[in-house]
Each structure stands twice: as C-alpha cells, then as structure tokens.
Amino acid sequence: MRIKTLTTTDASGGATFSSILPVNWRQTDPNIGIQVDITGTATVTVQYTMSKVLEGETPVWFNHAILAALVADTAGSITTPVTAIRITQTAGAGSSVTTIVQGT
C-alpha cells in the first residue's frame, strides 16, 4: 500500500470526518502505522471498522484504544485485521493530517 493521508478540519460547528480509507485486511501481518499531525486546536480520534465497506455495508466504527481524543501530534499502530480507517475531529477550529502506512 502506498502512503495515504486523511484530513479533518474545523469542528467548531460539530464533528467532522475524514474520507474512509479501505485497507488490506487479508494481509498476513496487518501492521498499519499511523501518524496524526494536529494543527491549531483540535481533538482528533482514529477510528476503524471491520464492516465490509467495499461491498456497501454501513460501517460500525470503533475508536482506537490509544489514538483517541488526541490534542497533540501522536503516532501509533493497528496490528489486528480491519477493513477501513477514518479520522474524526470532535472539537476545535484546527485541523489534522493523518499519515497511514500499511506493510506488505
């Protein structure tokens, strides 16, 4: 997988969400590196799903246990199979850029 980025912006009027990034859940070692870069004031959470998003299933989203309610730049990973990732910004007029790298 190439390096991908997801962005969020101004949530002062309510939560905002990045686009949805499908990932390769069939991979033998599903290591996904995640780096969240926050600019200004923002509260950001990495979310994942195991729903069949590429088949049109409505996703059920779960907050990452560590990459949740972030207010500063942070890095982490997902080491269990998931089908897609998104970022939610629940507060603040700032923004975030999240870089995602999945091993092969």
Backbone as JSON, one array per atom type, in Angstrom:
{
  "sequence": "MRIKTLTTTDASGGATFSSILPVNWRQTDPNIGIQVDITGTATVTVQYTMSKVLEGETPVWFNHAILAALVADTAGSITTPVTAIRITQTAGAGSSVTTIVQGT",
  "N": [[0.84, -1.18, 0.0], [0.54, 2.19, -0.8], [1.71, 5.22, 0.78], [-0.76, 6.9, 2.54], [-2.93, 9.73, 3.14], [-5.18, 11.23, 5.45], [-7.51, 13.79, 6.15], [-8.84, 16.23, 8.45], [-10.94, 19.02, 9.28], [-11.99, 22.15, 10.73], [-14.07, 21.72, 13.43], [-15.74, 23.23, 14.91], [-18.42, 23.68, 14.56], [-19.56, 21.26, 14.98], [-18.94, 17.68, 14.87], [-16.49, 16.54, 12.51], [-15.52, 14.48, 9.75], [-12.99, 12.49, 8.21], [-12.31, 11.27, 4.87], [-13.05, 7.82, 4.04], [-10.73, 5.23, 4.38], [-10.14, 2.33, 2.83], [-8.44, -0.65, 3.78], [-6.0, -3.34, 3.37], [-7.24, -6.1, 4.53], [-6.71, -8.75, 4.29], [-4.08, -9.27, 4.52], [-1.23, -11.01, 5.74], [0.3, -10.12, 7.96], [-1.07, -7.68, 9.53], [0.03, -5.0, 9.98], [-0.32, -1.62, 10.56], [0.88, 1.52, 10.33], [0.39, 4.63, 11.95], [0.28, 8.11, 11.91], [-0.52, 11.06, 13.48], [-0.94, 14.42, 12.85], [-1.53, 17.38, 14.31], [-2.84, 20.59, 13.83], [-3.17, 23.77, 15.22], [-6.01, 24.14, 17.39], [-7.51, 21.21, 18.13], [-9.44, 18.23, 18.57], [-8.91, 14.94, 18.05], [-9.68, 11.68, 16.79], [-8.7, 8.4, 15.89], [-10.44, 6.08, 14.01], [-11.69, 2.76, 13.35], [-13.0, 0.04, 11.34], [-14.55, -3.17, 10.95], [-16.37, -3.8, 9.16], [-17.83, -4.61, 5.95], [-16.96, -2.51, 3.95], [-16.26, -2.08, 1.27], [-18.12, -3.56, -0.01], [-20.41, -2.2, 0.28], [-21.59, -2.25, 2.77], [-22.92, -0.68, 5.66], [-20.72, 0.95, 7.76], [-19.67, 0.03, 11.07], [-18.23, 1.9, 13.45], [-15.29, 2.02, 15.47], [-13.5, 3.45, 18.17], [-10.0, 3.9, 18.25], [-7.99, 2.43, 20.74], [-5.78, 3.8, 21.84], [-5.17, 5.96, 20.16], [-7.03, 8.15, 20.57], [-9.11, 10.96, 21.26], [-7.09, 12.89, 20.83], [-4.95, 15.7, 21.27], [-2.55, 16.6, 20.56], [0.31, 16.04, 18.41], [0.73, 12.64, 17.55], [1.71, 9.17, 17.37], [0.99, 5.79, 16.35], [-0.27, 2.41, 16.07], [-2.11, -0.13, 14.24], [-2.67, -3.46, 14.77], [-4.25, -5.6, 14.28], [-6.53, -7.3, 12.06], [-8.37, -5.04, 10.1], [-10.92, -3.43, 8.13], [-11.21, -0.82, 7.21], [-10.27, 2.63, 7.76], [-10.85, 5.74, 9.41], [-10.8, 9.25, 10.3], [-11.92, 11.2, 12.97], [-12.88, 14.42, 13.95], [-13.71, 15.99, 16.8], [-13.84, 18.37, 18.15], [-12.82, 21.83, 18.18], [-11.27, 24.4, 16.14], [-9.11, 23.86, 14.64], [-7.07, 21.66, 12.6], [-6.31, 18.4, 11.16], [-3.83, 16.18, 9.89], [-3.46, 12.98, 8.91], [-1.2, 10.4, 8.51], [-0.91, 7.32, 6.94], [0.49, 4.13, 6.82], [0.68, 0.98, 5.48], [2.08, -2.18, 5.93], [3.52, -4.64, 3.66]],
  "CA": [[0.0, 0.0, 0.0], [1.25, 3.46, -0.8], [1.44, 6.08, 1.93], [-2.02, 7.62, 2.35], [-3.23, 10.74, 4.14], [-6.57, 11.58, 5.72], [-7.53, 15.11, 6.78], [-10.05, 16.79, 9.05], [-10.85, 20.47, 9.5], [-12.86, 22.85, 11.66], [-15.21, 21.02, 14.05], [-16.39, 24.15, 15.86], [-19.86, 23.59, 14.37], [-19.93, 19.85, 15.16], [-17.92, 16.72, 14.45], [-16.18, 16.37, 11.1], [-14.92, 13.18, 9.48], [-12.17, 12.37, 7.01], [-12.79, 10.23, 3.97], [-12.82, 6.46, 4.53], [-9.62, 4.58, 3.7], [-10.13, 0.87, 2.91], [-7.1, -1.24, 3.9], [-5.93, -4.75, 3.01], [-7.47, -6.93, 5.72], [-6.27, -10.12, 4.01], [-2.64, -9.31, 4.71], [-0.8, -11.94, 6.79], [0.71, -9.32, 9.11], [-1.8, -6.44, 9.25], [0.62, -3.86, 10.67], [-0.64, -0.33, 9.96], [1.45, 2.64, 11.08], [-0.47, 5.82, 11.88], [0.86, 9.32, 12.49], [-1.5, 12.14, 13.48], [-0.33, 15.74, 12.98], [-2.61, 18.32, 14.62], [-2.51, 22.0, 13.69], [-4.13, 24.59, 15.95], [-6.74, 23.48, 18.46], [-8.39, 20.18, 17.59], [-9.49, 16.95, 19.27], [-8.97, 14.01, 16.93], [-9.67, 10.26, 17.12], [-8.6, 7.44, 14.8], [-11.48, 5.05, 14.1], [-11.55, 1.65, 12.41], [-14.16, -0.83, 11.22], [-14.37, -4.49, 10.36], [-17.5, -3.94, 8.26], [-17.48, -4.81, 4.54], [-17.21, -1.21, 3.33], [-16.15, -2.16, -0.2], [-19.32, -4.23, -0.51], [-21.54, -1.33, 0.52], [-22.13, -2.39, 4.12], [-22.78, 0.5, 6.51], [-19.7, 0.61, 8.75], [-19.76, 0.24, 12.51], [-16.93, 2.47, 13.76], [-14.76, 1.87, 16.83], [-12.37, 4.33, 18.46], [-8.73, 3.26, 18.57], [-7.81, 2.47, 22.19], [-4.75, 4.76, 22.23], [-5.22, 7.14, 19.3], [-8.37, 8.72, 20.78], [-9.15, 12.26, 21.95], [-5.76, 13.47, 20.71], [-4.86, 17.15, 21.14], [-1.17, 16.85, 20.14], [0.84, 15.06, 17.45], [0.89, 11.31, 18.16], [1.85, 8.06, 16.43], [0.6, 4.5, 16.89], [-0.45, 1.39, 15.05], [-3.19, -1.12, 14.33], [-2.0, -4.73, 14.49], [-5.26, -6.63, 14.05], [-7.18, -7.04, 10.78], [-9.5, -4.12, 9.98], [-11.21, -3.22, 6.71], [-11.12, 0.58, 6.83], [-9.9, 3.59, 8.8], [-11.2, 7.14, 9.18], [-10.44, 10.14, 11.38], [-12.99, 12.1, 13.36], [-12.49, 15.59, 14.76], [-14.91, 16.27, 17.59], [-13.83, 19.72, 18.72], [-11.75, 22.72, 17.77], [-11.26, 25.0, 14.82], [-7.88, 23.46, 13.97], [-7.17, 20.61, 11.59], [-5.37, 17.3, 11.33], [-3.39, 15.38, 8.74], [-3.05, 11.67, 9.41], [-0.47, 9.61, 7.54], [-1.13, 5.88, 7.19], [1.34, 3.25, 6.03], [0.42, -0.43, 5.76], [3.14, -3.05, 5.43], [3.09, -5.52, 2.57]],
  "C": [[0.88, 1.24, 0.0], [0.92, 4.22, 0.48], [0.19, 6.89, 1.61], [-2.17, 8.68, 3.43], [-4.73, 10.97, 4.23], [-6.55, 12.91, 6.45], [-8.88, 15.4, 7.42], [-9.83, 18.28, 9.22], [-11.93, 20.9, 10.48], [-14.08, 22.06, 12.15], [-15.94, 21.93, 15.02], [-17.91, 24.13, 15.71], [-20.4, 22.19, 14.58], [-18.86, 18.96, 14.59], [-17.73, 16.71, 12.94], [-15.44, 15.05, 10.93], [-14.07, 13.24, 8.22], [-12.89, 11.43, 6.03], [-12.48, 8.87, 4.59], [-11.71, 5.84, 3.7], [-9.73, 3.07, 3.87], [-8.68, 0.37, 2.98], [-7.16, -2.73, 3.59], [-6.06, -5.62, 4.26], [-7.01, -8.37, 5.52], [-4.76, -10.32, 4.24], [-2.28, -10.21, 5.89], [-0.43, -11.2, 8.07], [0.11, -7.92, 8.95], [-1.27, -5.22, 10.0], [0.35, -2.57, 9.92], [-0.08, 0.76, 10.86], [0.62, 3.88, 10.86], [0.22, 6.97, 12.59], [-0.15, 10.45, 12.36], [-0.79, 13.45, 13.76], [-1.46, 16.75, 13.14], [-2.09, 19.75, 14.52], [-3.59, 22.82, 14.39], [-4.78, 23.79, 17.07], [-7.72, 22.5, 17.85], [-8.32, 18.95, 18.5], [-9.83, 15.9, 18.23], [-8.91, 12.57, 17.43], [-9.56, 9.43, 15.85], [-9.68, 6.39, 15.03], [-11.24, 3.97, 13.05], [-12.85, 0.85, 12.39], [-13.73, -2.18, 10.68], [-15.55, -4.8, 9.43], [-17.01, -4.05, 6.81], [-17.78, -3.54, 3.74], [-17.13, -1.25, 1.81], [-17.33, -2.89, -0.83], [-20.59, -3.44, -0.2], [-22.17, -1.44, 1.9], [-21.91, -1.1, 4.91], [-21.81, 0.18, 7.64], [-20.14, 0.88, 10.19], [-18.36, 0.68, 12.93], [-16.57, 2.29, 15.22], [-13.59, 2.83, 16.99], [-11.14, 3.49, 18.78], [-8.48, 3.45, 20.08], [-6.8, 3.54, 22.64], [-4.84, 6.06, 21.43], [-6.61, 7.78, 19.35], [-8.25, 10.01, 21.58], [-7.78, 12.94, 21.96], [-5.83, 14.98, 20.57], [-3.44, 17.58, 20.74], [-0.74, 15.77, 19.15], [1.14, 13.74, 18.15], [1.05, 10.28, 17.05], [1.46, 6.77, 17.13], [0.42, 3.51, 15.77], [-1.73, 0.6, 15.28], [-2.55, -2.44, 13.91], [-2.97, -5.9, 14.37], [-5.96, -6.31, 12.73], [-8.37, -6.08, 10.92], [-9.74, -3.91, 8.49], [-11.08, -1.78, 6.26], [-10.8, 1.44, 8.05], [-10.46, 4.95, 8.41], [-10.76, 7.94, 10.41], [-11.65, 11.0, 11.69], [-12.42, 13.23, 14.22], [-13.74, 16.05, 15.48], [-14.96, 17.67, 18.17], [-12.68, 20.52, 18.12], [-11.83, 23.21, 16.35], [-9.99, 24.66, 14.05], [-8.12, 22.39, 12.93], [-6.19, 19.5, 11.91], [-5.05, 16.68, 9.98], [-2.86, 14.08, 9.32], [-2.41, 10.9, 8.27], [-0.58, 8.15, 7.92], [-0.27, 5.08, 6.24], [1.03, 1.82, 6.45], [1.53, -1.26, 5.14], [2.61, -3.95, 4.32], [3.11, -6.97, 2.99]]
}
